[in-house]
Amino acid sequence: MPDVAQRPFLFQDDPEDEVDEADLGLVYDLGTLHRRQVIKALGFGAFSASLFTIVGCGPAGASGSTGASAAASASSAAATADARSAASCAVIPEETAGPFPADGSNGPDVLNQSGVVRSDITKSFGSSSGTAAGVPLTIKLAIQDSGTDCAPIAGAAVYLWHCDQDGNYSLYSQAAANENYLRGVQEAGDDGVVTFQSIFPACYSGRWPHVHFEVYPSLALATDENNKIATSQIALPKDICDQVYATDGYGSSVQTLSQVSLQSDMVFGDDGGARQLGTISGSVADGLTVELAVPVGA
């Protein structure tokens, strides 16, 4: 299922109606989306390094300009390295939370509910008892301080949510209105990493397959959406989506995925999700893991 948010209306009984509602919600939601800064990684680091090597290996004393050229190249290479480091530590693009966040900003609020702080988000908690089916997916986010060379932010908290195998969002979609699965909060360890056990989300009309998340300074502050310091999304790689959607239960995602791309997606389209594309490991048979570094302005 693509990565686009949907709208605050419940889906209808017919799956096609559900898709239309999602599309309308996205257009509405994106109307308030702030224009994000597009940061592209510099691509001339290797060239600069090669130039420095060539100049440095020239015959000693061949000309009075050789030493100056080598020094200039060294300075250029160092500047390039610094620029590349700065780009990789740039704050993750800010995205819409969509119409189904359940953080109190649009209807339901799970942030203050007992049981929401958990690693395994496949099951509903509290008075709900449903379990989301699908290919197992472990989600790992490394929360980093963009202002200190991407140092890990120990004790940060992440609220994460996404749709189920059929494209439904718990608490909002009619088919999952009585469930609260695929939502949870985790506190980062000393390494800044949070880990969630989940399932691979579907691809629904109008969006590239994605996972939503909000970052908070601490677990204590993760009870009010006004305290969040970042809102973004993870984009899932196409080759893995193709593999997952070929399995039982994801049939509707095959067609919807064929109708969207990272470049045409209304959230990731600015840069094709370059800084939000997760890294996947594992297998469909044994379970997948997606990882993403999340630099934030702490």
N, C-alpha and C positions, 0 to 999 in steps of 0.2 A: 504494500500500500504506500502511496506516495507520502511525502512529507508535508502536507498542508493541513492547516487547522480546519475545523468545520465550524458550523454555526450553533448558537445556543438552542436551536429548536430540536426536539426529539425526532429521530428518524421515523418514517412511516413503516407500515408493515411490509410494503413492497421494497425489495432491495434497490430497485431503480430509483424509488423515491428517496431512499436514504442517500444515494449518491447526489441527487439534485440538491438536497438540503445541505450536504457538505460543501458543495460548490458555492451555493449562495452565502453560506457562512464565511467561506474563505474570502470572497470578494468584500464582504462587509468588514471582516477582520483586518484585511490588508489595507483598508482605507485609513486605518489608524496606525499603521506600521511606520515607524521612523525609518528614514533612509539610512541604510547602514554603510559604513565605510568599507570599501573593498581594498583589501591589502594583498598584494601578490608577492610571492617569494621571488627574490632576485635570482636571475639565472646565469650570472656571469662570474660566479665564484671560481668555478673550475678553470675558466679562461684566464682569469687573473693569476691564479696559482701557477698555471702552465707558463705564462709569460714571465713570471718571476723566476722560475726554474731555468728557462732558456737564457735569460739575461745573466743570471748568477753563474752559469756554467761557461760563460764566454772566456776567451783567453785573457789571463791576467795582464793588466796594463795595456791591452789592445788599444784603448783610447781613453782619454780623460773623462769621457761621458759615460763609460760603462758603470763606474761606481755610482754615479748620480742616477742612472737608469735603474740600477738594481735597488737603490734606496727608494726611488719613486714607486717601483713595482711593489716593493715590500709594503710601503705605506698604503698603496692601493689595495693590496690583498688584505691587509689588516682592516681597512675601512669596509671592504666588501664583507668580510667575516662578521664585523660588528653589525652591518646593515642586515645581513641574513639572520643573525641572532635576534635583532630587534624585531624583524618581521615575524619570526617564529614565536616570539613572546608577545605579539600584539594581542590585545583583548579580543576574545572570540566575538564574531558578529552577533549583534543583538537581534533577536527574532520575536515574532508574535507568540504569545502563549496559546493563542487560538481560543475558540469559544468553549472548549471543554477542559479547562485547567483544574476545576474543583479545588481551587485555592482560596475561595471566598470572593474572588474578583468578578465572578460570573455564576452566581447560583451556589451549588454545593461547596462545602469547605471541609476537606479531610485533614487539614494541617493540625487541627486541634483535637482530632479523634484519637482515642487510645488504640494502639495497634498499628498506626500508620508508619511508625519507625520500625523498619524491618528490611531484611535483605531479600527474602523470597517474596516477590510481588505477584506470583502466579495465582495465589488464592485471595479471595475476599476476606475481610476481617470484620470483627464486631458481630453484628447480627446477621451479616451476609455470609453465605457459605459456598458460593460458586468458585470453580477453578477454571482458569483460561487454558484451553488446549492449544497446541501448536509445537513447532520445532523449538527445543530448548535454546535460549539465548542468554548468555551472561554478559552484562553490560558493565564496563569499567570506565570511570571518568577520573582523570588526574587533575585535580583543582590546583591551579598554579597562580602565583602572584606575578602579573605582567610587569610590575614595577621593580622587581628584584631578580631579574634574569630567570623567570619561571621557577622560582623556589616553591616547593610544595606548601600549601596552606593547610596545616594540621588543624583539625577541629572545625573546618568548614562543613556545611551541610548541603545536601542536594535533594530536592524534591523532583522525582522523575515519574513520567506517565506516558502511555501510548495506547493505541487501539489494539483490539484483539485480532484473532485469526480471520474474523469476518468483517473487520473494519469498524466495529462498534467501540465506542468509548463508554466505559462504565460510568454510572450515575447520570448519563445524558441520553445515550442511544436507547430507543425503546426496548430493544432486545437485551440490553444489559443495564436497564435503569435501576434494578434492585441489587446490583453488584458494585463493588468498589475495587475489584482486582486491577492489576497492572498500574497501580499507583503506590508509591512508597517514598519514605525519607531515610537517608543514610548519613551518618557522620563520618567525615574523612579521618583516616588514621594519620600517623606522623608523616607518611609518605604522600598525603594529600589525596589518596585514592578512595573512591567509594565503589562498592560492588553490589549489583542487583542481579538476582536470578529471575529470569523472565521467559517470555516466548517471543519468537520472531513476529513482528506486526505485519498486518496485511497491507496491500496497496489499494487505496481507494481513489475514486475519480478526482482528478485535478491536482493530486499531490504525489510527490516522490516519497517512497517509503522512508519513515522517519521516527525519531523518538524525541519527545519534549523533555526539557528539564529547566529548573530554576536553581540558582546557587545562592546560598545564604551565608552570612559571616559565621554563624554558629548554630548548633542544634537548638539552643534556647530561643534564637531569633527566627527559627524556621516555623513559627506558628502564625505568622502574619505576612501575607504576600507583599506588604509594603516595605518589608525589610530586605527583600531580595536585592542582590547586587548584579545579577546577570540572568537573562532569559534567552535560551537558545535551543537548537535542535541538532540531533545527530542524523546525518544522511547515511543510508545503508548502500553498500556497493552493489552495482547491477548484477555482476556475475553470481554473487551469493543469492541475491533476490531471485534470479532465474532458477537456481537450484532448489531453493526453498519452495517456491511457488509451483514447482513441478510435483510436489508431494501432496498427499491427500489432505483435504481441508482448506487448501489455498486456491482452489480452482478459479474463483472470481478475480483473483489478483493478477492472473496471467494476462488477461485482456486489458485491465486498467494500467498495468505497467507498460504495456506496448503503446499506450497513448500519451505517455509523458516521458520527459527526460530531465536530467539534472539541469540542463541548460534552459529548458522551457518552464521548469518549476517556478512558481511565483514566490517562493521563499529562497531557494538556493540558486535561482537563475542568474543573479548578478555575477557570480564567479564560478558557477557550476558546483557549488558546495566545496570549493577547494580547501577551506579551513574547517569544514565540519564533516567531512567524509571519514567515517570510522574505519579503523583497521580491523580486519576480520581474521580469525584463526579458528582451528577446529574443523569439524565436518557436520553435515546435516545429520548423518547417522548417529554420531556420538555427542552432538551438541556444539554450538558455535559460541564464540566470544567476540564481542566488538569493543574496541578501546578507542578513546579519544582524549587528547590533551586539551584542557579547558583553561587557558589563561584569562584571568579576570582582574579588574581593578580593585584590589583589596582595600 
